[in-house]
Amino acid sequence: MSTLSRTFAPLAAMGALIALTACSTAAADVTVDVTGTDDGCTLSADVLDAGNIGFEFKNEAGDVNELYVLKANGDVVGEVENVTTGTRRTLVVDLVAGDYLVRCKPGQTGDGIESAFTVTGDGGTAQATPDRTLTFESVEFRYPDLDVDGITAGETIRFEMTNNGSQAHEFEVLDPDGNAIGEVASTEPGGVSGATITFESPGVYTYQCILVDENTNKQHTELDMTGTFDVAEA
């Protein structure tokens, strides 16, 4: 296994990222290169120091690509989307010791290509322990048994989605200002994926699936796979 040297220079701003629970706005303590190709997702090192880790993603695939950082159980802790061929984007994620995966998705479809890595040391800030888990299913084009009533500010929820549809679905949550705060990653039919999200403040939140329907070429949100819910004062 290879290891990283430590760097203390702030990462250059290289495009917007999906701001998930474990993403960090701080400078990276360590950095690692991730190269996405048509059939690969390769890390320059597979043992990293705990803390703010900068994943410098270069897309060498022939199509637009995206990068996920996931826990070993498949829960998303960070993501960058819409990385065009030949460009780079940087994702900084605050990680504690444990086993993780990077997943590249050339063409932003299918199961993606994964590589495992390990985080060691005492740094990083652990995600909040979920207060409860909400399980639900996705089909075309809705979440028929999703129940998001009764969430209060400060509560941490683990969302676990089973895809019982015939095409891939995801579950993204936006805060009252329209910022993405967490996402159950694109999940193929028959698959189960999750994400842990902390609701910092009260207000009206939005959930959605913004994948593209293979038959109509419309985003799933255009086909009513979206909705809102209230987060109450604690």
Residue pairs with C-beta under 8 A, 6 or more apart in sequence:
1 46
1 47
1 118
2 44
2 45
2 46
2 47
3 45
3 47
3 48
4 30
4 31
4 32
4 44
4 45
4 47
4 48
4 49
5 30
6 29
6 30
6 49
7 28
7 29
7 30
7 31
8 27
8 29
9 27
10 27
10 28
11 27
11 28
11 31
11 54
11 56
11 90
11 92
12 90
14 56
14 88
14 89
14 90
15 80
15 83
15 89
15 90
17 23
17 78
17 79
17 80
17 89
17 90
17 91
18 78
18 79
18 80
18 81
18 172
18 180
18 183
19 179
19 180
19 181
20 76
20 77
20 78
20 79
20 180
20 181
20 182
20 183
20 195
21 77
21 127
21 128
21 181
21 182
21 195
21 196
21 197
21 198
22 69
22 77
22 78
22 93
22 94
22 95
22 127
23 77
23 78
23 91
23 92
23 93
23 94
24 52
24 92
24 93
24 94
25 92
26 52
26 92
26 94
27 52
27 92
28 52
28 53
28 54
28 90
28 92
29 49
29 51
29 52
29 53
29 123
30 48
30 49
30 51
30 52
30 53
30 54
31 53
31 54
31 55
31 56
32 43
32 44
32 45
32 48
32 53
32 54
32 55
32 56
32 117
33 43
33 44
33 56
33 58
34 41
34 42
34 43
34 44
34 55
34 56
34 57
34 58
34 67
34 102
34 104
35 41
35 42
35 44
35 57
35 58
35 60
36 57
36 58
36 59
36 60
36 61
36 65
36 67
36 83
36 104
36 106
36 113
37 60
37 61
37 104
37 106
38 61
38 62
38 63
38 106
39 113
40 104
40 113
41 67
41 102
41 103
41 104
41 112
41 113
41 114
41 115
42 115
43 102
43 115
43 117
45 117
46 115
46 116
46 117
46 118
47 117
47 118
47 120
48 95
48 117
48 118
48 119
48 120
49 119
49 120
49 121
49 123
50 95
50 96
50 97
50 119
50 120
50 121
50 122
50 123
50 124
51 94
51 95
51 121
51 123
51 124
52 92
52 93
52 94
52 124
53 92
53 93
53 94
53 95
53 119
54 90
54 91
54 92
55 67
55 69
55 78
55 90
55 91
55 92
55 93
55 102
56 88
56 90
57 65
57 67
57 80
57 83
57 88
57 89
57 90
57 91
57 104
58 87
58 88
59 65
59 83
59 84
59 85
59 86
59 87
59 88
59 89
59 106
60 85
60 86
61 85
61 104
61 106
61 107
62 85
62 106
63 85
63 106
63 107
63 108
64 82
64 83
64 84
64 85
64 106
64 107
64 108
65 83
65 85
65 104
65 105
65 106
65 107
65 108
66 79
66 80
66 81
66 82
66 83
66 104
66 105
66 108
67 79
67 80
67 83
67 89
67 91
67 102
67 103
67 104
67 105
68 76
68 78
68 79
68 101
68 102
68 103
68 105
68 112
68 185
69 76
69 77
69 78
69 79
69 91
69 93
69 95
69 100
69 101
69 102
70 76
70 77
70 100
70 101
70 102
70 103
70 185
71 77
71 98
71 99
71 100
71 101
72 98
72 99
72 100
72 101
73 194
74 101
74 185
74 192
74 193
74 194
75 158
75 193
75 194
75 195
75 196
76 182
76 183
76 184
76 185
76 193
76 195
77 93
77 95
77 100
77 127
78 91
78 92
78 93
79 91
79 183
79 185
80 89
80 90
80 91
81 108
82 108
83 89
94 124
94 125
95 119
95 124
96 119
96 123
96 124
96 125
96 126
97 119
97 120
97 121
97 122
97 124
98 118
98 119
99 116
99 117
99 118
99 119
100 116
100 117
100 118
100 119
101 114
101 115
101 116
101 117
102 114
102 115
102 117
103 112
103 113
103 114
103 185
104 112
104 113
105 112
105 113
105 186
106 113
108 186
109 168
109 186
110 168
110 188
111 188
111 191
127 156
127 196
128 156
128 196
128 198
129 156
130 156
130 157
130 158
130 196
131 155
131 156
131 157
132 155
132 157
132 158
133 157
133 158
133 159
133 160
134 146
134 147
134 148
134 157
134 158
134 159
134 160
135 160
135 161
135 162
136 143
136 145
136 146
136 147
136 159
136 160
136 161
136 162
137 143
137 144
137 145
137 161
137 162
137 163
137 164
138 161
138 162
138 163
138 164
138 165
138 169
138 171
138 187
138 209
138 225
139 164
139 165
139 169
140 165
140 166
140 167
140 213
140 223
141 209
141 213
141 220
141 223
141 224
141 225
142 224
142 225
143 161
143 171
143 207
143 225
143 227
146 207
146 227
148 207
148 229
149 229
150 232
151 157
151 199
151 229
151 230
151 231
151 232
152 199
152 202
152 231
152 232
152 233
152 234
153 199
153 200
153 201
153 202
153 231
153 232
153 233
153 234
154 198
154 199
154 200
154 234
155 198
155 199
155 231
155 234
156 196
156 197
156 198
156 199
157 196
157 197
157 198
157 199
158 194
158 195
158 196
158 197
159 171
159 173
159 182
159 184
159 194
159 195
159 196
159 197
160 184
160 192
160 193
160 194
161 169
161 171
161 184
161 187
161 192
161 193
161 194
162 191
162 192
163 169
163 187
163 188
163 189
163 190
163 191
163 192
163 193
164 189
164 190
165 189
166 189
167 189
167 211
167 213
167 214
168 186
168 187
168 188
168 189
168 211
169 186
169 187
169 209
169 211
169 220
169 225
170 183
170 184
170 185
170 186
170 187
170 209
170 210
170 211
171 183
171 184
171 195
171 207
171 208
171 209
172 180
172 182
172 183
172 184
172 207
172 208
172 209
172 210
173 180
173 181
173 182
173 183
173 197
173 205
173 206
173 207
174 180
174 181
174 205
174 206
174 207
174 208
175 181
175 200
175 201
175 203
175 205
176 201
176 203
176 204
176 205
178 206
181 197
181 198
181 199
182 195
182 196
182 197
183 195
184 193
184 194
184 195
185 193
185 195
186 211
187 193
199 205
199 231
201 231
202 230
202 231
202 232
202 233
202 234
203 230
203 231
204 228
204 229
204 230
204 231
205 228
205 229
205 230
205 231
206 226
206 227
206 228
207 226
207 227
207 228
207 229
208 220
208 221
208 225
208 226
208 227
209 219
209 220
209 221
209 225
209 226
210 219
210 220
210 221
211 219
211 220
212 218
212 219
212 220
213 219
213 220
213 223
216 223
220 226
